[in-house]
Amino acid sequence: MADTSKRGFASMDRAKQREIASKGGKAAHAKGTAHEFTPEEAREAGRKGGEAVSRDRAHMAEIGRAGGKNSHKNRKSKAEKEAGTSSEASQETTEESKVQEETSEEPEKTTRKSQKKK
């Protein structure tokens, strides 16, 4: 079994890596060698990326299909929550009513108030 080295950037914990990377970024900005995108450069890069992805029609169809399925799944679960008729809830109520029917052998007693309301 090979022993792994405890040296190097990759073997450090994430917090230590972030600390070192932060220092490097700050130094680059102070030196003036750090590159920041202008809005025009960012727009151009996004346009080029969009063109590259949209060339593959099958890939775009797959992306759209996945989005549609997620959208409809969310819509269905939201409607069930609003209506309070999720399959689990209705199943639990059915089971509860069966148990109540089995345990209640006596007919319900009526009171004068309930008779007057009818």
N, CA, C and O atoms as a printed pandas DataFrame, in Angstrom:
     atom_number atom_name residue_name chain_id  residue_number  x_coord  y_coord  z_coord
0              1         N          MET        A               1    0.845   -1.171    0.000
1              2        CA          MET        A               1    0.000    0.000    0.000
2              3         C          MET        A               1    0.894    1.239    0.000
3              4         O          MET        A               1    1.821    1.349    0.802
4              5         N          ALA        A               2    0.608    2.150   -0.893
5              6        CA          ALA        A               2    1.431    3.348   -0.994
6              7         C          ALA        A               2    0.956    4.393    0.002
7              8         O          ALA        A               2   -0.243    4.629    0.147
8              9         N          ASP        A               3    1.903    5.013    0.681
9             10        CA          ASP        A               3    1.565    6.087    1.608
10            11         C          ASP        A               3    1.350    7.359    0.813
11            12         O          ASP        A               3    2.111    7.669   -0.103
12            13         N          THR        A               4    0.306    8.094    1.171
13            14        CA          THR        A               4    0.064    9.358    0.479
14            15         C          THR        A               4    0.846   10.455    1.170
15            16         O          THR        A               4    1.045   10.435    2.385
16            17         N          SER        A               5    1.279   11.397    0.384
17            18        CA          SER        A               5    2.087   12.490    0.904
18            19         C          SER        A               5    1.216   13.475    1.665
19            20         O          SER        A               5    0.065   13.712    1.299
20            21         N          LYS        A               6    1.760   14.036    2.703
21            22        CA          LYS        A               6    1.044   15.058    3.464
22            23         C          LYS        A               6    1.532   16.439    3.055
23            24         O          LYS        A               6    1.307   17.427    3.754
24            25         N          ARG        A               7    2.199   16.488    1.919
25            26        CA          ARG        A               7    2.724   17.749    1.421
26            27         C          ARG        A               7    1.887   18.220    0.244
27            28         O          ARG        A               7    1.220   17.424   -0.415
28            29         N          GLY        A               8    1.927   19.511   -0.012
29            30        CA          GLY        A               8    1.290   20.056   -1.203
30            31         C          GLY        A               8   -0.078   20.667   -0.943
31            32         O          GLY        A               8   -0.709   20.449    0.091
32            33         N          PHE        A               9   -0.498   21.435   -1.922
33            34        CA          PHE        A               9   -1.745   22.194   -1.827
34            35         C          PHE        A               9   -2.962   21.273   -1.741
35            36         O          PHE        A               9   -3.884   21.533   -0.967
36            37         N          ALA        A              10   -2.968   20.205   -2.528
37            38        CA          ALA        A              10   -4.127   19.317   -2.583
38            39         C          ALA        A              10   -4.353   18.557   -1.286
39            40         O          ALA        A              10   -5.481   18.157   -1.000
40            41         N          SER        A              11   -3.313   18.352   -0.500
41            42        CA          SER        A              11   -3.475   17.595    0.742
42            43         C          SER        A              11   -3.934   18.470    1.909
43            44         O          SER        A              11   -4.226   17.961    2.991
44            45         N          MET        A              12   -3.996   19.784    1.690
45            46        CA          MET        A              12   -4.427   20.703    2.757
46            47         C          MET        A              12   -5.943   20.655    2.910
47            48         O          MET        A              12   -6.656   20.247    1.992
48            49         N          ASP        A              13   -6.424   21.069    4.063
49            50        CA          ASP        A              13   -7.872   21.156    4.233
50            51         C          ASP        A              13   -8.391   22.372    3.460
51            52         O          ASP        A              13   -7.629   23.275    3.116
52            53         N          ARG        A              14   -9.688   22.377    3.195
53            54        CA          ARG        A              14  -10.296   23.417    2.347
54            55         C          ARG        A              14  -10.080   24.833    2.893
55            56         O          ARG        A              14   -9.848   25.761    2.119
56            57         N          ALA        A              15  -10.152   25.003    4.181
57            58        CA          ALA        A              15   -9.994   26.341    4.771
58            59         C          ALA        A              15   -8.598   26.893    4.494
59            60         O          ALA        A              15   -8.446   28.070    4.169
60            61         N          LYS        A              16   -7.588   26.048    4.623
61            62        CA          LYS        A              16   -6.204   26.468    4.376
62            63         C          LYS        A              16   -6.013   26.796    2.891
63            64         O          LYS        A              16   -5.345   27.772    2.550
64            65         N          GLN        A              17   -6.601   25.979    2.012
65            66        CA          GLN        A              17   -6.510   26.241    0.572
66            67         C          GLN        A              17   -7.136   27.593    0.234
67            68         O          GLN        A              17   -6.566   28.372   -0.530
68            69         N          ARG        A              18   -8.296   27.866    0.798
69            70        CA          ARG        A              18   -8.978   29.139    0.525
70            71         C          ARG        A              18   -8.159   30.321    1.017
71            72         O          ARG        A              18   -8.095   31.359    0.358
72            73         N          GLU        A              19   -7.535   30.159    2.175
73            74        CA          GLU        A              19   -6.721   31.235    2.741
74            75         C          GLU        A              19   -5.557   31.566    1.812
75            76         O          GLU        A              19   -5.292   32.737    1.540
76            77         N          ILE        A              20   -4.865   30.541    1.326
77            78        CA          ILE        A              20   -3.720   30.747    0.434
78            79         C          ILE        A              20   -4.178   31.331   -0.900
79            80         O          ILE        A              20   -3.548   32.251   -1.423
80            81         N          ALA        A              21   -5.275   30.799   -1.457
81            82        CA          ALA        A              21   -5.787   31.297   -2.732
82            83         C          ALA        A              21   -6.219   32.755   -2.613
83            84         O          ALA        A              21   -6.031   33.543   -3.540
84            85         N          SER        A              22   -6.794   33.105   -1.477
85            86        CA          SER        A              22   -7.219   34.486   -1.249
86            87         C          SER        A              22   -6.022   35.428   -1.253
87            88         O          SER        A              22   -6.068   36.510   -1.839
88            89         N          LYS        A              23   -4.958   35.003   -0.596
89            90        CA          LYS        A              23   -3.740   35.829   -0.575
90            91         C          LYS        A              23   -3.190   36.007   -1.980
91            92         O          LYS        A              23   -2.741   37.096   -2.338
92            93         N          GLY        A              24   -3.223   34.946   -2.778
93            94        CA          GLY        A              24   -2.732   35.031   -4.155
94            95         C          GLY        A              24   -3.565   35.981   -4.995
95            96         O          GLY        A              24   -3.025   36.761   -5.779
96            97         N          GLY        A              25   -4.875   35.917   -4.835
97            98        CA          GLY        A              25   -5.763   36.808   -5.576
98            99         C          GLY        A              25   -5.556   38.260   -5.204
99           100         O          GLY        A              25   -5.534   39.136   -6.069
100          101         N          LYS        A              26   -5.406   38.511   -3.921
101          102        CA          LYS        A              26   -5.182   39.888   -3.461
102          103         C          LYS        A              26   -3.848   40.421   -3.969
103          104         O          LYS        A              26   -3.742   41.590   -4.340
104          105         N          ALA        A              27   -2.831   39.564   -3.985
105          106        CA          ALA        A              27   -1.512   39.981   -4.473
106          107         C          ALA        A              27   -1.570   40.313   -5.958
107          108         O          ALA        A              27   -0.962   41.289   -6.398
108          109         N          ALA        A              28   -2.302   39.502   -6.741
109          110        CA          ALA        A              28   -2.417   39.748   -8.180
110          111         C          ALA        A              28   -3.132   41.066   -8.445
111          112         O          ALA        A              28   -2.745   41.814   -9.343
112          113         N          HIS        A              29   -4.159   41.349   -7.680
113          114        CA          HIS        A              29   -4.871   42.620   -7.856
114          115         C          HIS        A              29   -3.983   43.800   -7.474
115          116         O          HIS        A              29   -3.981   44.829   -8.149
116          117         N          ALA        A              30   -3.235   43.644   -6.396
117          118        CA          ALA        A              30   -2.336   44.723   -5.959
118          119         C          ALA        A              30   -1.247   44.975   -6.995
119          120         O          ALA        A              30   -0.849   46.117   -7.222
120          121         N          LYS        A              31   -0.773   43.913   -7.615
121          122        CA          LYS        A              31    0.291   44.021   -8.618
122          123         C          LYS        A              31   -0.255   44.538   -9.949
123          124         O          LYS        A              31    0.487   45.097  -10.757
124          125         N          GLY        A              32   -1.546   44.348  -10.167
125          126        CA          GLY        A              32   -2.156   44.804  -11.415
126          127         C          GLY        A              32   -2.183   43.747  -12.493
127          128         O          GLY        A              32   -2.489   44.059  -13.644
128          129         N          THR        A              33   -1.873   42.506  -12.163
129          130        CA          THR        A              33   -1.863   41.444  -13.173
130          131         C          THR        A              33   -3.149   40.620  -13.168
131          132         O          THR        A              33   -3.305   39.724  -13.998
132          133         N          ALA        A              34   -4.064   40.904  -12.256
133          134        CA          ALA        A              34   -5.330   40.166  -12.209
134          135         C          ALA        A              34   -6.240   40.680  -13.313
135          136         O          ALA        A              34   -6.292   41.882  -13.575
136          137         N          HIS        A              35   -6.962   39.762  -13.962
137          138        CA          HIS        A              35   -7.853   40.160  -15.050
138          139         C          HIS        A              35   -9.279   40.210  -14.544
139          140         O          HIS        A              35   -9.763   39.261  -13.927
140          141         N          GLU        A              36   -9.943   41.306  -14.802
141          142        CA          GLU        A              36  -11.362   41.433  -14.494
142          143         C          GLU        A              36  -12.093   41.675  -15.800
143          144         O          GLU        A              36  -11.686   42.513  -16.606
144          145         N          PHE        A              37  -13.171   40.939  -16.005
145          146        CA          PHE        A              37  -13.944   41.097  -17.220
146          147         C          PHE        A              37  -14.724   42.402  -17.180
147          148         O          PHE        A              37  -15.316   42.761  -16.162
148          149         N          THR        A              38  -14.713   43.103  -18.310
149          150        CA          THR        A              38  -15.591   44.260  -18.458
150          151         C          THR        A              38  -16.964   43.712  -18.849
151          152         O          THR        A              38  -17.061   42.559  -19.268
152          153         N          PRO        A              39  -18.012   44.499  -18.723
153          154        CA          PRO        A              39  -19.330   44.002  -19.139
154          155         C          PRO        A              39  -19.356   43.552  -20.604
155          156         O          PRO        A              39  -20.040   42.588  -20.948
156          157         N          GLU        A              40  -18.618   44.245  -21.456
157          158        CA          GLU        A              40  -18.584   43.876  -22.876
158          159         C          GLU        A              40  -17.898   42.524  -23.068
159          160         O          GLU        A              40  -18.376   41.685  -23.832
160          161         N          GLU        A              41  -16.764   42.311  -22.364
161          162        CA          GLU        A              41  -16.057   41.030  -22.466
162          163         C          GLU        A              41  -16.928   39.886  -21.938
163          164         O          GLU        A              41  -16.958   38.805  -22.526
164          165         N          ALA        A              42  -17.617   40.119  -20.860
165          166        CA          ALA        A              42  -18.478   39.088  -20.278
166          167         C          ALA        A              42  -19.626   38.761  -21.226
167          168         O          ALA        A              42  -19.986   37.594  -21.387
168          169         N          ARG        A              43  -20.201   39.781  -21.853
169          170        CA          ARG        A              43  -21.295   39.579  -22.803
170          171         C          ARG        A              43  -20.824   38.746  -23.987
171          172         O          ARG        A              43  -21.516   37.824  -24.421
172          173         N          GLU        A              44  -19.638   39.076  -24.511
173          174        CA          GLU        A              44  -19.077   38.344  -25.649
174          175         C          GLU        A              44  -18.801   36.888  -25.277
175          176         O          GLU        A              44  -19.092   35.982  -26.058
176          177         N          ALA        A              45  -18.248   36.663  -24.100
177          178        CA          ALA        A              45  -17.952   35.295  -23.661
178          179         C          ALA        A              45  -19.241   34.493  -23.511
179          180         O          ALA        A              45  -19.286   33.325  -23.897
180          181         N          GLY        A              46  -20.270   35.090  -22.969
181          182        CA          GLY        A              46  -21.553   34.410  -22.821
182          183         C          GLY        A              46  -22.179   34.086  -24.159
183          184         O          GLY        A              46  -22.761   33.017  -24.336
184          185         N          ARG        A              47  -22.060   35.018  -25.111
185          186        CA          ARG        A              47  -22.610   34.788  -26.447
186          187         C          ARG        A              47  -21.917   33.619  -27.121
187          188         O          ARG        A              47  -22.568   32.762  -27.718
188          189         N          LYS        A              48  -20.581   33.584  -27.025
189          190        CA          LYS        A              48  -19.814   32.498  -27.643
190          191         C          LYS        A              48  -20.160   31.152  -27.005
191          192         O          LYS        A              48  -20.293   30.144  -27.699
192          193         N          GLY        A              49  -20.304   31.146  -25.690
193          194        CA          GLY        A              49  -20.658   29.905  -25.003
194          195         C          GLY        A              49  -22.042   29.421  -25.397
195          196         O          GLY        A              49  -22.256   28.225  -25.595
196          197         N          GLY        A              50  -22.972   30.344  -25.510
197          198        CA          GLY        A              50  -24.328   29.989  -25.916
198          199         C          GLY        A              50  -24.372   29.428  -27.323
199          200         O          GLY        A              50  -25.108   28.480  -27.597
200          201         N          GLU        A              51  -23.582   30.013  -28.220
201          202        CA          GLU        A              51  -23.528   29.504  -29.591
202          203         C          GLU        A              51  -22.966   28.090  -29.618
203          204         O          GLU        A              51  -23.479   27.226  -30.330
204          205         N          ALA        A              52  -21.917   27.855  -28.848
205          206        CA          ALA        A              52  -21.276   26.539  -28.834
206          207         C          ALA        A              52  -22.234   25.469  -28.314
207          208         O          ALA        A              52  -22.306   24.376  -28.875
208          209         N          VAL        A              53  -22.955   25.772  -27.267
209          210        CA          VAL        A              53  -23.875   24.789  -26.687
210          211         C          VAL        A              53  -25.058   24.547  -27.610
211          212         O          VAL        A              53  -25.496   23.408  -27.768
212          213         N          SER        A              54  -25.579   25.605  -28.220
213          214        CA          SER        A              54  -26.784   25.454  -29.030
214          215         C          SER        A              54  -26.525   24.757  -30.362
215          216         O          SER        A              54  -27.479   24.398  -31.052
216          217         N          ARG        A              55  -25.280   24.557  -30.739
217          218        CA          ARG        A              55  -24.982   23.815  -31.969
218          219         C          ARG        A              55  -25.402   22.354  -31.847
219          220         O          ARG        A              55  -25.787   21.735  -32.839
220          221         N          ASP        A              56  -25.333   21.808  -30.657
221          222        CA          ASP        A              56  -25.677   20.404  -30.431
222          223         C          ASP        A              56  -27.170   20.318  -30.116
223          224         O          ASP        A              56  -27.578   20.480  -28.966
224          225         N          ARG        A              57  -27.983   20.062  -31.146
225          226        CA          ARG        A              57  -29.437   20.063  -30.988
226          227         C          ARG        A              57  -29.916   18.990  -30.011
227          228         O          ARG        A              57  -30.853   19.222  -29.247
228          229         N          ALA        A              58  -29.285   17.826  -30.031
229          230        CA          ALA        A              58  -29.696   16.743  -29.132
230          231         C          ALA        A              58  -29.462   17.142  -27.677
231          232         O          ALA        A              58  -30.279   16.864  -26.799
232          233         N          HIS        A              59  -28.339   17.794  -27.448
233          234        CA          HIS        A              59  -28.017   18.241  -26.091
234          235         C          HIS        A              59  -29.028   19.286  -25.622
235          236         O          HIS        A              59  -29.492   19.241  -24.483
236          237         N          MET        A              60  -29.362   20.222  -26.501
237          238        CA          MET        A              60  -30.331   21.255  -26.150
238          239         C          MET        A              60  -31.707   20.640  -25.882
239          240         O          MET        A              60  -32.415   21.070  -24.971
240          241         N          ALA        A              61  -32.086   19.632  -26.676
241          242        CA          ALA        A              61  -33.373   18.964  -26.463
242          243         C          ALA        A              61  -33.390   18.261  -25.113
243          244         O          ALA        A              61  -34.399   18.273  -24.408
244          245         N          GLU        A              62  -32.268   17.651  -24.763
245          246        CA          GLU        A              62  -32.161   16.959  -23.471
246          247         C          GLU        A              62  -32.298   17.952  -22.308
247          248         O          GLU        A              62  -32.970   17.672  -21.315
248          249         N          ILE        A              63  -31.656   19.103  -22.448
249          250        CA          ILE        A              63  -31.742   20.136  -21.409
250          251         C          ILE        A              63  -33.191   20.604  -21.255
251          252         O          ILE        A              63  -33.696   20.714  -20.138
252          253         N          GLY        A              64  -33.848   20.875  -22.365
253          254        CA          GLY        A              64  -35.241   21.328  -22.329
254          255         C          GLY        A              64  -36.172   20.282  -21.746
255          256         O          GLY        A              64  -37.077   20.610  -20.978
256          257         N          ARG        A              65  -35.956   19.030  -22.106
257          258        CA          ARG        A              65  -36.784   17.936  -21.600
258          259         C          ARG        A              65  -36.654   17.817  -20.083
259          260         O          ARG        A              65  -37.651   17.667  -19.377
260          261         N          ALA        A              66  -35.421   17.885  -19.590
261          262        CA          ALA        A              66  -35.186   17.785  -18.144
262          263         C          ALA        A              66  -35.852   18.952  -17.413
263          264         O          ALA        A              66  -36.448   18.766  -16.352
264          265         N          GLY        A              67  -35.748   20.149  -17.981
265          266        CA          GLY        A              67  -36.372   21.311  -17.360
266          267         C          GLY        A              67  -37.885   21.195  -17.331
267          268         O          GLY        A              67  -38.520   21.543  -16.335
268          269         N          GLY        A              68  -38.459   20.711  -18.414
269          270        CA          GLY        A              68  -39.913   20.531  -18.472
270          271         C          GLY        A              68  -40.405   19.510  -17.468
271          272         O          GLY        A              68  -41.423   19.716  -16.807
272          273         N          LYS        A              69  -39.681   18.411  -17.354
273          274        CA          LYS        A              69  -40.076   17.369  -16.395
274          275         C          LYS        A              69  -40.019   17.907  -14.976
275          276         O          LYS        A              69  -40.930   17.662  -14.185
276          277         N          ASN        A              70  -38.959   18.638  -14.643
277          278        CA          ASN        A              70  -38.848   19.209  -13.299
278          279         C          ASN        A              70  -39.948   20.227  -13.044
279          280         O          ASN        A              70  -40.515   20.276  -11.953
280          281         N          SER        A              71  -40.248   21.035  -14.045
281          282        CA          SER        A              71  -41.282   22.050  -13.902
282          283         C          SER        A              71  -42.637   21.405  -13.637
283          284         O          SER        A              71  -43.372   21.846  -12.754
284          285         N          HIS        A              72  -42.966   20.374  -14.386
285          286        CA          HIS        A              72  -44.256   19.710  -14.219
286          287         C          HIS        A              72  -44.321   18.934  -12.914
287          288         O          HIS        A              72  -45.372   18.865  -12.277
288          289         N          LYS        A              73  -43.195   18.350  -12.516
289          290        CA          LYS        A              73  -43.154   17.626  -11.244
290          291         C          LYS        A              73  -43.424   18.594  -10.100
291          292         O          LYS        A              73  -44.196   18.288   -9.192
292          293         N          ASN        A              74  -42.791   19.755  -10.143
293          294        CA          ASN        A              74  -42.985   20.759   -9.099
294          295         C          ASN        A              74  -44.416   21.282   -9.094
295          296         O          ASN        A              74  -44.994   21.512   -8.032
296          297         N          ARG        A              75  -44.979   21.466  -10.266
297          298        CA          ARG        A              75  -46.346   21.971  -10.369
298          299         C          ARG        A              75  -47.325   20.969   -9.760
299          300         O          ARG        A              75  -48.258   21.353   -9.055
300          301         N          LYS        A              76  -47.105   19.677  -10.036
301          302        CA          LYS        A              76  -47.990   18.636   -9.523
302          303         C          LYS        A              76  -47.912   18.558   -8.000
303          304         O          LYS        A              76  -48.941   18.486   -7.328
304          305         N          SER        A              77  -46.698   18.572   -7.455
305          306        CA          SER        A              77  -46.561   18.472   -6.000
306          307         C          SER        A              77  -47.118   19.719   -5.316
307          308         O          SER        A              77  -47.672   19.625   -4.221
308          309         N          LYS        A              78  -46.977   20.882   -5.949
309          310        CA          LYS        A              78  -47.516   22.114   -5.372
310          311         C          LYS        A              78  -49.042   22.058   -5.355
311          312         O          LYS        A              78  -49.669   22.468   -4.379
312          313         N          ALA        A              79  -49.632   21.556   -6.425
313          314        CA          ALA        A              79  -51.089   21.454   -6.489
314          315         C          ALA        A              79  -51.607   20.479   -5.441
315          316         O          ALA        A              79  -52.642   20.721   -4.821
316          317         N          GLU        A              80  -50.890   19.378   -5.242
317          318        CA          GLU        A              80  -51.297   18.404   -4.228
318          319         C          GLU        A              80  -51.225   19.009   -2.835
319          320         O          GLU        A              80  -52.102   18.773   -2.004
320          321         N          LYS        A              81  -50.186   19.785   -2.581
321          322        CA          LYS        A              81  -50.045   20.416   -1.268
322          323         C          LYS        A              81  -51.171   21.413   -1.023
323          324         O          LYS        A              81  -51.732   21.469    0.072
324          325         N          GLU        A              82  -51.499   22.202   -2.047
325          326        CA          GLU        A              82  -52.556   23.198   -1.901
326          327         C          GLU        A              82  -53.910   22.535   -1.684
327          328         O          GLU        A              82  -54.721   23.007   -0.888
328          329         N          ALA        A              83  -54.149   21.433   -2.400
329          330        CA          ALA        A              83  -55.427   20.736   -2.275
330          331         C          ALA        A              83  -55.459   19.849   -1.043
331          332         O          ALA        A              83  -56.528   19.460   -0.572
332          333         N          GLY        A              84  -54.273   19.530   -0.522
333          334        CA          GLY        A              84  -54.197   18.653    0.644
334          335         C          GLY        A              84  -54.541   17.224    0.305
335          336         O          GLY        A              84  -55.031   16.476    1.151
336          337         N          THR        A              85  -54.282   16.838   -0.950
337          338        CA          THR        A              85  -54.633   15.488   -1.377
338          339         C          THR        A              85  -53.422   14.726   -1.856
339          340         O          THR        A              85  -53.477   14.067   -2.895
340          341         N          SER        A              86  -52.340   14.801   -1.128
341          342        CA          SER        A              86  -51.186   14.021   -1.537
342          343         C          SER        A              86  -51.522   12.560   -1.337
343          344         O          SER        A              86  -52.341   12.231   -0.479
344          345         N          SER        A              87  -50.920   11.688   -2.098
345          346        CA          SER        A              87  -51.248   10.268   -2.042
346          347         C          SER        A              87  -50.991    9.688   -0.659
347          348         O          SER        A              87  -51.748    8.831   -0.203
348          349         N          GLU        A              88  -49.940   10.139    0.018
349          350        CA          GLU        A              88  -49.643    9.634    1.356
350          351         C          GLU        A              88  -50.717   10.067    2.343
351          352         O          GLU        A              88  -51.162    9.273    3.171
352          353         N          ALA        A              89  -51.131   11.321    2.257
353          354        CA          ALA        A              89  -52.131   11.837    3.189
354          355         C          ALA        A              89  -53.464   11.130    2.987
355          356         O          ALA        A              89  -54.131   10.778    3.960
356          357         N          SER        A              90  -53.862   10.918    1.728
357          358        CA          SER        A              90  -55.138   10.258    1.486
358          359         C          SER        A              90  -55.080    8.802    1.912
359          360         O          SER        A              90  -56.079    8.259    2.384
360          361         N          GLN        A              91  -53.937    8.164    1.755
361          362        CA          GLN        A              91  -53.786    6.777    2.183
362          363         C          GLN        A              91  -53.881    6.680    3.704
363          364         O          GLN        A              91  -54.524    5.772    4.229
364          365         N          GLU        A              92  -53.241    7.615    4.413
365          366        CA          GLU        A              92  -53.296    7.611    5.870
366          367         C          GLU        A              92  -54.721    7.826    6.353
367          368         O          GLU        A              92  -55.150    7.180    7.309
368          369         N          THR        A              93  -55.470    8.731    5.704
369          370        CA          THR        A              93  -56.842    8.989    6.138
370          371         C          THR        A              93  -57.713    7.773    5.890
371          372         O          THR        A              93  -58.585    7.463    6.702
372          373         N          THR        A              94  -57.498    7.081    4.788
373          374        CA          THR        A              94  -58.261    5.874    4.506
374          375         C          THR        A              94  -57.985    4.814    5.556
375          376         O          THR        A              94  -58.913    4.174    6.050
376          377         N          GLU        A              95  -56.730    4.625    5.898
377          378        CA          GLU        A              95  -56.379    3.637    6.912
378          379         C          GLU        A              95  -56.953    4.019    8.268
379          380         O          GLU        A              95  -57.430    3.156    9.004
380          381         N          GLU        A              96  -56.912    5.312    8.607
381          382        CA          GLU        A              96  -57.468    5.774    9.881
382          383         C          GLU        A              96  -58.970    5.542    9.938
383          384         O          GLU        A              96  -59.491    5.136   10.977
384          385         N          SER        A              97  -59.676    5.793    8.838
385          386        CA          SER        A              97  -61.126    5.601    8.842
386          387         C          SER        A              97  -61.485    4.128    8.969
387          388         O          SER        A              97  -62.484    3.791    9.604
388          389         N          LYS        A              98  -60.686    3.242    8.374
389          390        CA          LYS        A              98  -60.925    1.805    8.518
390          391         C          LYS        A              98  -60.783    1.383    9.974
391          392         O          LYS        A              98  -61.594    0.613   10.488
392          393         N          VAL        A              99  -59.753    1.889   10.630
393          394        CA          VAL        A              99  -59.525    1.556   12.033
394          395         C          VAL        A              99  -60.677    2.077   12.881
395          396         O          VAL        A              99  -61.139    1.382   13.786
396          397         N          GLN        A             100  -61.146    3.284   12.602
397          398        CA          GLN        A             100  -62.252    3.857   13.364
398          399         C          GLN        A             100  -63.532    3.057   13.160
399          400         O          GLN        A             100  -64.292    2.857   14.108
400          401         N          GLU        A             101  -63.780    2.596   11.936
401          402        CA          GLU        A             101  -64.970    1.799   11.658
402          403         C          GLU        A             101  -64.934    0.481   12.416
403          404         O          GLU        A             101  -65.948    0.030   12.949
404          405         N          GLU        A             102  -63.749   -0.133   12.457
405          406        CA          GLU        A             102  -63.604   -1.412   13.138
406          407         C          GLU        A             102  -63.764   -1.273   14.645
407          408         O          GLU        A             102  -64.321   -2.160   15.291
408          409         N          THR        A             103  -63.284   -0.173   15.212
409          410        CA          THR        A             103  -63.312   -0.005   16.666
410          411         C          THR        A             103  -64.626    0.546   17.181
411          412         O          THR        A             103  -64.945    0.349   18.353
412          413         N          SER        A             104  -65.394    1.221   16.361
413          414        CA          SER        A             104  -66.655    1.801   16.855
414          415         C          SER        A             104  -67.793    0.829   16.588
415          416         O          SER        A             104  -68.276    0.709   15.462
416          417         N          GLU        A             105  -68.208    0.145   17.627
417          418        CA          GLU        A             105  -69.311   -0.801   17.507
418          419         C          GLU        A             105  -70.629   -0.147   17.893
419          420         O          GLU        A             105  -71.686   -0.548   17.406
420          421         N          GLU        A             106  -70.578    0.854   18.760
421          422        CA          GLU        A             106  -71.786    1.530   19.215
422          423         C          GLU        A             106  -72.162    2.625   18.224
423          424         O          GLU        A             106  -71.279    3.295   17.688
424          425         N          PRO        A             107  -73.438    2.819   17.972
425          426        CA          PRO        A             107  -73.834    3.957   17.129
426          427         C          PRO        A             107  -73.609    5.250   17.903
427          428         O          PRO        A             107  -73.606    5.258   19.134
428          429         N          GLU        A             108  -73.426    6.317   17.184
429          430        CA          GLU        A             108  -73.182    7.602   17.829
430          431         C          GLU        A             108  -74.426    8.063   18.563
431          432         O          GLU        A             108  -75.543    7.904   18.071
432          433         N          LYS        A             109  -74.228    8.632   19.738
433          434        CA          LYS        A             109  -75.345    9.148   20.524
434          435         C          LYS        A             109  -75.690   10.535   20.012
435          436         O          LYS        A             109  -74.810   11.355   19.753
436          437         N          THR        A             110  -76.961   10.778   19.874
437          438        CA          THR        A             110  -77.386   12.096   19.415
438          439         C          THR        A             110  -77.837   12.921   20.609
439          440         O          THR        A             110  -78.373   12.394   21.584
440          441         N          THR        A             111  -77.615   14.187   20.515
441          442        CA          THR        A             111  -78.047   15.096   21.571
442          443         C          THR        A             111  -79.193   15.938   21.050
443          444         O          THR        A             111  -79.487   15.921   19.855
444          445         N          ARG        A             112  -79.822   16.653   21.914
445          446        CA          ARG        A             112  -80.946   17.502   21.508
446          447         C          ARG        A             112  -80.493   18.586   20.539
447          448         O          ARG        A             112  -81.220   18.940   19.610
448          449         N          LYS        A             113  -79.275   19.118   20.762
449          450        CA          LYS        A             113  -78.772   20.172   19.877
450          451         C          LYS        A             113  -78.597   19.649   18.463
451          452         O          LYS        A             113  -78.974   20.315   17.498
452          453         N          SER        A             114  -78.025   18.456   18.337
453          454        CA          SER        A             114  -77.799   17.917   16.998
454          455         C          SER        A             114  -79.112   17.568   16.326
455          456         O          SER        A             114  -79.213   17.654   15.102
456          457         N          GLN        A             115  -80.135   17.171   17.103
457          458        CA          GLN        A             115  -81.432   16.856   16.519
458          459         C          GLN        A             115  -82.126   18.122   16.030
459          460         O          GLN        A             115  -82.815   18.100   15.011
460          461         N          LYS        A             116  -81.946   19.224   16.752
461          462        CA          LYS        A             116  -82.585   20.476   16.360
462          463         C          LYS        A             116  -81.978   21.038   15.080
463          464         O          LYS        A             116  -82.681   21.642   14.269
464          465         N          LYS        A             117  -80.668   20.840   14.897
465          466        CA          LYS        A             117  -79.992   21.371   13.710
466          467         C          LYS        A             117  -80.468   20.678   12.443
467          468         O          LYS        A             117  -80.463   21.280   11.370
468          469         N          LYS        A             118  -80.871   19.441   12.553
469          470        CA          LYS        A             118  -81.317   18.683   11.375
470          471         C          LYS        A             118  -82.637   19.180   10.957
471          472         O          LYS        A             118  -83.203   18.685    9.983
